[in-house]
Amino acid sequence: MYINGNGTVNKDGIAVYSIESVGINDPLPVSTYNEETMLFRMAARSAWGKWAWSLLNYSISLNGNLPGTAQVKSRLQKNAIELGEILSPYYGLTVANVFSTALLSIGNVGIEYVEAAAEGRDTAQIATKWDELINDITDILFTLNPKNWPKELINDIFTNLTYAWVDQLKARAAGDIVADEIAIDYINKLVITGLAKGTVNSYKSLADVFSRGIIAQFPNMFEVE
């Protein structure tokens, strides 16, 4: 999928985003250090957290035969749409829809995996479907903001997220409390909090990479008069 920076899909298959941006390792403009920016970044953490946890909540509800399972299932889709809406003010409605659709596809494979596992069916082939979908969302984000959403980083985060989903689902199914907690902690760090500098193998979370990339590319939209 190729996207223009003005929020339209380029029919020629060439996408160029012209807005200048500081890079992922460069300091943000001082003007963006304010309360509004902080609230935006916290909102991004909340949105990504809801999306990541909704698959696990669906698994719990489905396997527990709990009331409202259909509503829990729909939240994964709703949360994907909300994440696309975060992009809308900056990249346009078309980009928001393309991005949401890519997230929906990843989530739908997760739903298929959960339902197959609950029925005792083989899940190995289902998990392989994530590879192409992760490549798609990686290309989308890189096209929009190459200086802040590099392919290797985005692909690595989403790949590890799907691995962590599978680890957590398997651990819960096996009643392995320790493995379950390890997977949950990893998902939280990978998607929401990151691992603080000063620790071994520190890294930024998906939510923080996402929000900082937008701020870096559109600093004027985060200045407070």
C-alpha positions in Angstrom: 0.0 0.0 0.0 1.4 3.4 -1.0 0.2 6.6 0.6 0.7 10.2 -0.2 1.5 12.7 2.6 -1.7 14.6 1.8 -3.8 11.6 2.9 -4.5 10.0 -0.5 -3.4 6.7 -2.0 -1.0 7.3 -4.8 -2.2 5.4 -7.9 1.3 5.4 -9.4 2.7 3.4 -6.5 5.1 6.2 -5.5 4.6 7.9 -2.2 6.6 10.9 -1.0 6.0 12.9 2.2 7.4 16.3 1.9 7.1 17.7 5.4 10.5 18.0 7.1 10.9 16.2 10.4 13.5 15.7 13.0 14.7 12.1 13.3 13.9 9.4 15.8 17.1 10.1 17.7 17.1 13.9 17.4 15.7 16.2 20.1 12.2 17.5 19.7 11.7 21.3 19.3 11.5 22.9 22.8 8.2 24.4 21.8 6.6 21.0 22.0 7.5 20.4 25.6 4.1 21.3 27.2 1.1 19.8 28.9 -0.9 19.3 25.6 1.9 17.2 24.2 2.1 15.1 27.3 -1.6 14.5 27.2 -1.4 13.4 23.6 1.3 10.9 24.4 -0.6 9.5 27.3 -3.7 9.2 25.1 -1.6 7.3 22.6 -0.4 4.9 25.3 -4.0 4.4 26.4 -5.2 3.7 22.9 -2.5 1.2 22.0 -2.9 -0.5 25.4 -6.6 -1.0 24.8 -5.9 -2.5 21.4 -3.2 -4.9 22.5 -5.1 -6.1 25.6 -8.4 -6.6 23.8 -7.3 -9.8 22.1 -6.3 -11.3 25.5 -9.6 -10.2 27.0 -11.5 -11.8 24.1 -9.6 -15.1 24.8 -10.6 -14.9 28.5 -14.2 -14.2 27.7 -14.5 -16.8 25.0 -12.8 -19.6 27.0 -14.7 -18.7 30.1 -18.0 -18.7 28.2 -18.7 -15.3 29.7 -21.7 -13.1 28.8 -20.9 -10.3 26.4 -18.2 -12.2 24.6 -19.4 -10.7 21.3 -19.0 -7.2 22.6 -15.5 -8.0 23.9 -14.6 -9.3 20.4 -15.9 -6.1 18.8 -13.6 -3.9 21.0 -10.5 -5.2 19.2 -12.0 -3.8 16.0 -13.3 -0.6 17.7 -9.8 0.1 19.2 -8.2 -0.3 15.8 -10.5 2.3 14.3 -9.7 4.7 17.2 -6.0 4.4 16.6 -6.5 5.3 12.9 -8.5 8.3 14.1 -5.5 9.6 16.0 -3.7 9.9 12.6 -6.6 11.7 10.9 -5.8 15.3 11.9 -2.2 14.9 10.6 -2.4 12.6 7.6 -6.0 12.8 6.5 -9.1 10.5 6.5 -7.8 8.1 3.8 -4.6 7.4 5.7 -6.6 6.9 8.9 -8.8 4.3 7.2 -5.9 2.5 5.6 -4.1 2.3 8.9 -7.2 1.1 10.8 -7.8 -1.5 8.1 -4.2 -2.8 8.5 -4.7 -3.0 12.3 -8.0 -4.7 11.9 -6.4 -7.4 9.7 -3.8 -8.1 12.4 -6.5 -8.3 15.0 -8.7 -10.6 12.9 -5.8 -13.1 12.6 -5.5 -12.9 16.4 -9.3 -13.6 16.7 -8.9 -16.5 14.3 -6.0 -17.9 16.4 -8.0 -17.6 19.7 -11.0 -19.3 18.3 -9.0 -22.1 16.7 -7.2 -22.7 20.0 -10.4 -22.8 21.9 -11.7 -25.5 19.6 -8.5 -27.5 19.8 -7.6 -26.9 16.1 -4.1 -26.4 14.8 -2.9 -22.8 15.1 0.5 -22.9 13.5 -0.6 -21.9 10.0 -2.8 -19.2 11.4 0.1 -17.5 13.1 2.1 -17.3 9.8 -0.6 -15.0 8.4 0.7 -12.2 10.6 4.0 -12.0 8.6 2.5 -10.4 5.5 0.2 -8.1 7.5 3.0 -6.9 9.7 4.9 -6.0 6.5 1.9 -4.1 5.3 1.6 -1.9 8.4 5.3 -1.4 8.5 5.3 -0.1 4.9 2.4 2.2 5.7 4.1 3.8 8.7 7.5 4.1 7.0 5.9 5.8 4.0 4.2 8.4 6.2 7.2 9.1 8.4 10.5 7.4 7.4 12.6 9.4 9.8 10.7 8.3 12.9 9.0 5.0 11.9 11.9 3.0 10.3 10.9 -0.3 8.8 13.2 -2.5 10.9 12.0 -1.0 14.2 8.2 -1.1 13.4 8.5 -4.6 12.0 10.4 -5.8 15.0 7.8 -4.3 17.5 4.8 -5.8 15.8 6.5 -9.2 15.3 7.4 -9.4 18.9 3.9 -8.4 19.9 2.4 -11.3 18.0 4.9 -13.6 19.6 4.0 -12.3 23.0 0.3 -12.7 22.3 0.9 -16.4 21.4 3.1 -16.9 24.4 0.5 -15.5 26.7 -2.4 -17.4 25.2 -0.5 -20.7 25.4 0.6 -20.0 29.0 -2.9 -19.3 30.1 -4.3 -22.4 28.3 -1.6 -24.5 30.1 -2.3 -22.9 33.4 1.4 -21.7 33.6 1.0 -18.7 35.9 4.7 -17.7 35.7 4.9 -17.8 31.9 1.5 -15.9 31.8 2.8 -13.1 33.9 6.1 -12.9 32.0 4.2 -12.5 28.7 1.8 -9.9 30.1 4.7 -7.9 31.5 6.5 -8.0 28.1 3.3 -6.9 26.2 3.0 -4.0 28.6 6.6 -2.9 28.1 6.5 -3.5 24.3 3.3 -1.6 23.7 2.9 0.9 26.5 5.8 1.7 28.8 8.9 0.7 27.0 12.1 -0.2 29.0 13.7 2.8 30.6 17.2 4.0 29.7 19.9 2.8 32.0 18.5 -0.8 31.9 19.9 -3.6 29.8 18.5 -3.5 26.2 16.3 -0.4 26.9 13.8 0.5 24.2 10.8 2.8 23.5 7.3 1.4 23.4 5.1 1.2 20.3 2.9 3.9 21.7 5.8 6.2 22.4 7.4 5.7 19.0 4.0 6.3 17.4 3.2 9.6 19.3 6.7 11.0 19.2 6.8 10.4 15.4 3.7 12.5 15.0 5.0 15.3 17.2 8.4 15.3 15.4 6.7 15.6 12.0 4.1 18.2 13.0 5.6 20.3 15.8 3.6 23.4 14.9 0.4 21.5 15.8 1.7 20.9 19.4 2.8 24.4 20.2 0.8 26.3 22.9 0.3 30.0 22.4 
